Amino acid sequence: QVQLVESGGGLVQAGGSLSVSCAASGSIIRINVMGWFRQAPGKQRELVASIESGGTTNYADSVKGRFTISRDNSKNTVYLQMNSLKPEDTAVYYCYANIHSKFVLRDYWGQGTQVTVSS
């Protein structure tokens, strides 16, 4: 069994900062890409940022320069530091990871954590 457990998020005023983290646990052999999606009410889930096992990162244009994704491979954890937050960043943030476990290679998802930015 593999699971992703998220923490962080919450409520912040526009211009503020928040961070979220996501730890993978279970029978993990290797974690490939890790990242974050978000879904706002009435909108499709969209990619926010991703990071390869070697550290290569990718960001949505809407968050470039404001958000920073990082990972600690020794802890199987991915982080998202969010600065200069805007009301349009309000969404449920989901972490995901492509994991080679003892039995299968597949994508796993966290339960989601709410990020709310007030104007």
C-alpha positions as CSV (number, residue, x, y, z in Angstrom):
1,Q,0.0,0.0,0.0
2,V,1.2,3.5,-0.9
3,Q,-0.4,6.6,0.3
4,L,0.2,10.4,0.0
5,V,-0.5,12.5,3.0
6,E,-0.7,16.3,2.6
7,S,-0.3,19.0,5.2
8,G,-0.4,22.7,5.3
9,G,-2.6,25.1,3.4
10,G,-5.2,27.3,5.0
11,L,-6.4,30.9,4.8
12,V,-4.2,33.8,4.0
13,Q,-4.7,37.4,2.7
14,A,-3.7,38.4,-0.8
15,G,0.0,39.0,-1.0
16,G,0.7,36.5,1.7
17,S,2.5,33.2,1.7
18,L,1.6,29.6,2.5
19,S,3.3,26.2,2.1
20,V,2.0,22.7,1.6
21,S,3.8,19.4,1.8
22,C,3.1,15.9,0.8
23,A,4.7,12.7,2.2
24,A,4.6,9.4,0.4
25,S,4.7,6.2,2.4
26,G,4.4,2.5,1.9
27,S,6.2,-0.1,-0.1
28,I,8.0,2.4,-2.3
29,I,10.9,1.3,-4.6
30,R,11.2,4.5,-6.5
31,I,9.4,7.8,-6.9
32,N,9.6,9.4,-10.3
33,V,7.8,12.8,-10.8
34,M,6.0,14.4,-7.9
35,G,3.9,17.5,-8.1
36,W,0.8,19.5,-7.4
37,F,-2.5,20.1,-9.1
38,R,-5.3,22.4,-8.0
39,Q,-9.0,22.6,-8.6
40,A,-11.1,25.7,-8.0
41,P,-14.9,25.5,-7.8
42,G,-16.4,25.0,-11.2
43,K,-13.1,24.6,-12.9
44,Q,-11.0,21.7,-14.2
45,R,-8.1,20.4,-12.2
46,E,-4.9,22.0,-13.5
47,L,-1.2,21.4,-13.0
48,V,0.5,23.8,-10.7
49,A,4.1,22.5,-10.6
50,S,6.0,19.3,-10.9
51,I,9.5,18.1,-10.1
52,E,11.4,15.1,-11.5
53,S,13.5,12.9,-9.3
54,G,16.6,14.6,-10.5
55,G,15.3,18.0,-9.6
56,T,14.0,19.3,-13.0
57,T,11.0,21.5,-12.3
58,N,8.0,22.6,-14.4
59,Y,5.5,25.4,-13.5
60,A,2.2,26.7,-14.8
61,D,2.6,30.1,-16.3
62,S,0.2,31.5,-13.7
63,V,2.5,30.7,-10.8
64,K,6.0,31.2,-12.3
65,G,8.0,33.5,-10.1
66,R,5.7,33.1,-7.1
67,F,5.6,29.4,-6.3
68,T,8.5,27.1,-5.7
69,I,8.4,23.3,-5.7
70,S,11.0,21.2,-4.1
71,R,11.4,17.6,-2.8
72,D,13.4,15.7,-0.3
73,N,14.0,12.3,-1.8
74,S,15.3,10.9,1.6
75,K,11.9,11.7,3.1
76,N,9.8,10.9,0.0
77,T,8.3,14.4,0.4
78,V,7.4,17.2,-2.0
79,Y,6.9,20.8,-0.9
80,L,5.2,23.8,-2.5
81,Q,6.1,27.2,-1.2
82,M,3.5,29.8,-2.4
83,N,4.3,33.5,-2.2
84,S,2.5,36.6,-3.4
85,L,-0.7,34.7,-3.3
86,K,-3.7,36.0,-5.2
87,P,-7.4,35.3,-4.8
88,E,-7.4,33.3,-8.0
89,D,-5.0,30.9,-6.3
90,T,-7.9,29.7,-4.1
91,A,-8.4,26.0,-4.8
92,V,-8.1,22.6,-3.4
93,Y,-4.5,21.6,-3.9
94,Y,-3.7,17.9,-4.6
95,C,-0.3,16.3,-4.6
96,Y,0.5,13.5,-6.9
97,A,3.4,11.1,-7.5
98,N,4.4,8.5,-10.0
99,I,5.6,5.7,-7.8
100,H,7.1,2.3,-8.5
101,S,6.0,0.3,-5.6
102,K,6.6,-3.4,-4.8
103,F,3.8,-4.4,-7.1
104,V,3.1,-1.7,-9.6
105,L,4.1,1.5,-11.3
106,R,1.3,4.1,-11.2
107,D,0.1,7.5,-10.2
108,Y,-1.0,8.2,-6.6
109,W,-3.0,11.2,-5.3
110,G,-3.3,13.0,-2.0
111,Q,-6.6,13.7,-0.4
112,G,-6.4,17.4,-1.2
113,T,-5.9,20.5,1.0
114,Q,-7.8,23.8,0.8
115,V,-5.9,27.0,0.1
116,T,-8.0,30.1,0.4
117,V,-6.7,33.6,-0.5
118,S,-8.9,36.5,0.6
119,S,-8.8,39.8,-1.2
